[in-house]
Structure formats: structure tokens, C-alpha cells
Amino acid sequence: MSSHTDQSSVTVLGLGPMGRALAGAFLDAGVRTTIWNRTPGRERELVARGAIGAATAEEAVAASGLTVVCVVNYDAADAVLRCEAVTGALKGRTVANLTADTPDRARSTAAWAAEHGVRYLDGAIMTPTTTIGTPHAVFLHSGPEELFREHRPVLDALGGTHTHLGEDVGRAAAYDIALLDIFWTAMTGYAHALTVARAEGITARELAPFAQGIGAILPPIFEGAAEEVDNGTYSGANNPLTSAASSMAHIVHTSEAHGIDAGVMRAAEGLARRAIGLGHGSDGFLRIAEVLGRGRETSRGAGSSAS
């Protein structure tokens, strides 16, 4: 069987923490794994475990029918993949790009791949390095479904769930952006909460169990609100925007009384009060999603007018 169709081999480009975790999971599953990293030295432990260290990226991608890329962003990925020698070696082979970036970059990379005879899947890793190779890992994929199915046996070595989101190659990155938006805004809120609590003499350890309780109420809220948001109903029966804005004002006041930057909460309160000003005070908090989207519609309108 040629390396173009060998279903028991893979190449991993990029040996940061996540790349090393991916390569390790492939090795643990018995997949013949070739590795390469721009900065030498990171391959030693993996080579000791049985990985094949390639001297060049060209040599690495030529070793397998499937190359998994996991680097810091698409600029770094392009610097490797769009090298003439590497591009030539990839012709007829598959790249599964698990690098995090934006949907438009995923689509432009797919277009480049098609122009150069490279088969291309895009993807996103939604869980930390410690989950890779376990049932708790979560991977999202987008691009040609037939190509995803072809390489699914090797990708399954990474453990967890692998969800194909559709033929639009930018869809995995779009999910990634939206889900990381939740994560980082939540982490920013938690950091702010810890700062305010500390100013009031409450330690992070004392707050933690109650913070977990707040976190636990969010999943059912997400699930329950999804239909309302898609339908544009935004019920505020249990907690109207006017009430939400009032509690936000309390957070802003307490923060600033301690000299703590309240910019994030001021921005949230501003969105709530803008929605209230538009006549939505009795609606639920997620009405602000519509308010946020109006900037997008205004931009589209301006673009149409310009044309």
C-alpha cells in the first residue's frame, strides 16, 4: 500500500504542547507517526517512544498520506505548507489542519490547497491537552465529508468525539471562535469577580464553591435560550433586562469604589441599557445578541449603498 493511502500512518507538524499530545495519542494507538517541528529539540521524547523524526517538513509530509498540522496560527501553518518543496510533496495527500484561526483563513487555505492538488480538511480542538487520547477529547471537523470519512480511522486514535460539521470548510473555525468567545469572556468575568471578592476580604478558595454553583446554572440556560434566540422571542419572564441592568450597575459601583477597572461590566451594562432604550426592557438578557448584530446589518447596508 502506498503512503498516499496508508491508513496506519500519520505525520504531525508542530510540537507545541498540543502537537506533542496529538503525536503521543497516535503513538499510543499504534499509528506509525512521523513528526517535525520548526525548532529542533521537542521531538526527542516522542522519538524515544517510537515516533520517526523527520529532518525537514518536506520529508515529514512525504512519509504519510495524512498530515495533521497544529501550530500557533495560520501564519505559522502557511510558512510551512506553502513552501514550494512542501507543497509539492503534499500533492495528492491530505492535510487536516487543527490549527486555531479564523473561518476566512480556513477558507483561503482550502482554496490554496485545491489550487495545488492538496486534499484539505479543517478542524478545531475544543478541549485541553490532558484530554487528548481519552474519551473526553472533543474535535470538530469541516470540509469534504468523503475525505473526513476516509481518514476517520486514524483521527479516531486521538480519542473522544469527532464531529463533522459540514462541507463549508470554515465551519469548524466558526464554531471554535464562538465557543472560545464564551470561554474567554467567562474567564475574564471570573478574574474580575476574584478581584472584587478579594477587595471585600473574600479569598478565591472561599468563593470557588459558590462560583462553581453559578457556573452550573449556565448549561441549562444555554439550552433553554437557544430556541428563543433562534426564534427571536427573548422571553424576560424570569429575569427582564431592566433587572439585569440594575445588578450590573451594582457590580460597576462596587468595583469602582475599590478602584477596580469595571470596563468589561460597563460594556455589558451599556449593551443592556441600549436594548432597554430600544424598547426591550421586559425582554430577556439575550436580546442584546440582536442589538450586537445590528452593527453587522448596518455595515452590510453601508456596503450595499456604496456599491
Residue pairs with C-beta under 8 A, 6 or more apart in sequence:
2 65
3 9
3 62
3 63
3 64
3 65
3 93
4 65
4 92
4 93
5 65
6 32
6 64
6 65
7 65
7 151
7 153
7 154
8 30
8 31
8 32
8 154
9 31
9 32
9 33
9 34
9 63
9 64
9 65
9 66
9 154
10 26
10 31
10 32
10 33
10 34
10 64
10 66
10 67
10 68
10 154
10 157
11 33
11 34
11 35
11 36
11 54
11 60
11 61
11 63
11 64
11 66
11 67
11 68
12 19
12 22
12 23
12 26
12 33
12 34
12 35
12 36
12 67
12 68
12 70
13 19
13 35
13 36
13 37
13 57
13 60
13 61
13 67
13 68
13 69
13 70
13 71
13 80
14 37
14 69
14 70
14 71
14 76
14 99
15 23
15 35
15 36
15 37
15 42
15 43
15 46
16 42
16 70
16 71
16 72
17 129
18 70
18 98
18 125
18 129
18 132
19 37
19 70
19 71
20 42
20 45
20 46
20 129
21 129
21 130
21 132
21 133
22 68
22 70
22 98
22 132
22 158
23 33
23 35
23 46
23 51
24 46
24 49
24 132
24 133
25 132
25 133
25 157
25 158
25 159
26 33
26 154
26 157
26 158
27 33
27 46
27 49
27 50
27 51
28 133
28 157
29 133
29 157
30 157
31 154
31 157
32 52
32 64
33 46
33 50
33 51
33 52
34 51
34 52
34 53
34 54
34 60
34 63
34 64
35 43
35 46
35 47
35 51
35 52
35 53
35 54
35 60
36 43
36 53
36 54
36 56
36 57
36 59
36 60
37 43
38 57
38 76
38 80
43 51
43 53
46 53
47 53
52 63
54 60
54 63
56 85
57 80
57 83
57 86
58 83
58 85
58 86
58 88
58 89
60 67
61 67
61 86
61 89
61 90
61 93
62 89
64 93
65 93
65 94
66 93
66 94
66 96
66 151
66 154
67 90
67 93
67 94
67 95
67 96
68 96
68 98
69 77
69 80
69 81
69 95
69 96
69 97
69 98
69 99
70 98
70 99
70 125
71 77
71 80
71 99
72 99
73 99
73 100
73 101
74 97
74 99
74 101
74 102
74 105
74 106
74 109
76 99
77 97
77 99
77 101
77 109
78 109
80 86
81 87
81 90
81 95
81 109
81 118
82 112
87 116
87 118
90 116
90 118
91 116
91 117
91 118
92 117
92 118
92 119
93 118
93 119
94 118
94 119
94 120
94 121
94 147
94 150
94 151
95 113
95 118
95 119
95 120
95 121
96 121
96 122
96 123
96 141
96 151
96 155
97 106
97 109
97 120
97 121
97 122
97 123
98 123
98 124
98 125
98 139
100 124
100 125
100 173
100 176
100 180
101 173
102 173
102 177
103 170
103 171
103 173
103 174
103 177
104 170
105 173
106 122
106 142
106 169
106 170
106 172
106 173
107 169
107 170
109 120
109 122
110 120
110 122
110 143
110 169
110 170
112 118
113 119
113 120
114 120
119 144
119 147
120 143
120 147
120 169
121 141
121 142
121 143
121 144
121 147
121 148
121 151
121 169
122 141
122 142
122 143
122 169
122 170
122 172
122 173
123 139
123 140
123 141
123 142
123 172
124 139
124 140
124 172
124 173
124 175
124 176
125 132
125 137
125 138
125 139
126 138
126 139
126 140
126 175
126 176
126 179
127 136
127 137
127 138
127 160
131 137
131 138
131 159
131 160
132 158
132 159
132 160
133 157
133 158
133 159
134 159
134 160
135 159
135 160
136 159
136 160
137 158
137 159
137 160
137 161
138 160
138 161
138 163
139 155
139 158
139 160
139 161
139 162
139 163
140 163
140 165
140 172
140 175
140 176
141 148
141 155
141 162
141 163
141 164
141 165
141 172
142 164
142 165
142 166
142 167
142 168
142 169
142 170
142 171
142 172
142 173
143 167
143 169
144 167
145 164
145 166
145 167
148 155
148 164
152 162
155 162
156 162
165 171
165 172
165 175
188 264
189 264
190 211
192 255
192 260
192 262
192 264
192 265
193 207
193 211
194 204
194 207
195 255
195 260
196 251
196 254
196 255
196 258
196 260
197 203
197 204
197 206
197 207
198 204
199 258
199 260
200 254
200 258
225 284
225 286
228 234
228 235
228 284
228 286
229 286
229 289
232 290
234 280
234 283
234 284
234 286
234 287
234 290
235 283
235 284
236 282
236 283
236 284
236 285
236 287
237 284
238 284
239 284
239 285
240 281
240 282
240 283
240 284
241 272
241 275
241 276
241 280
241 281
241 282
241 283
241 284
241 285
241 287
241 288
242 276
242 281
242 282
244 272
244 285
245 269
245 272
245 273
245 276
248 265
248 268
248 269
248 272
249 269
251 262
251 265
252 262
252 265
252 266
252 269
255 261
255 262
255 265
256 262
271 288
271 291
271 292
272 285
272 288
274 288
274 291
275 281
275 283
275 287
275 288
275 290
275 291
278 291
280 287
280 291
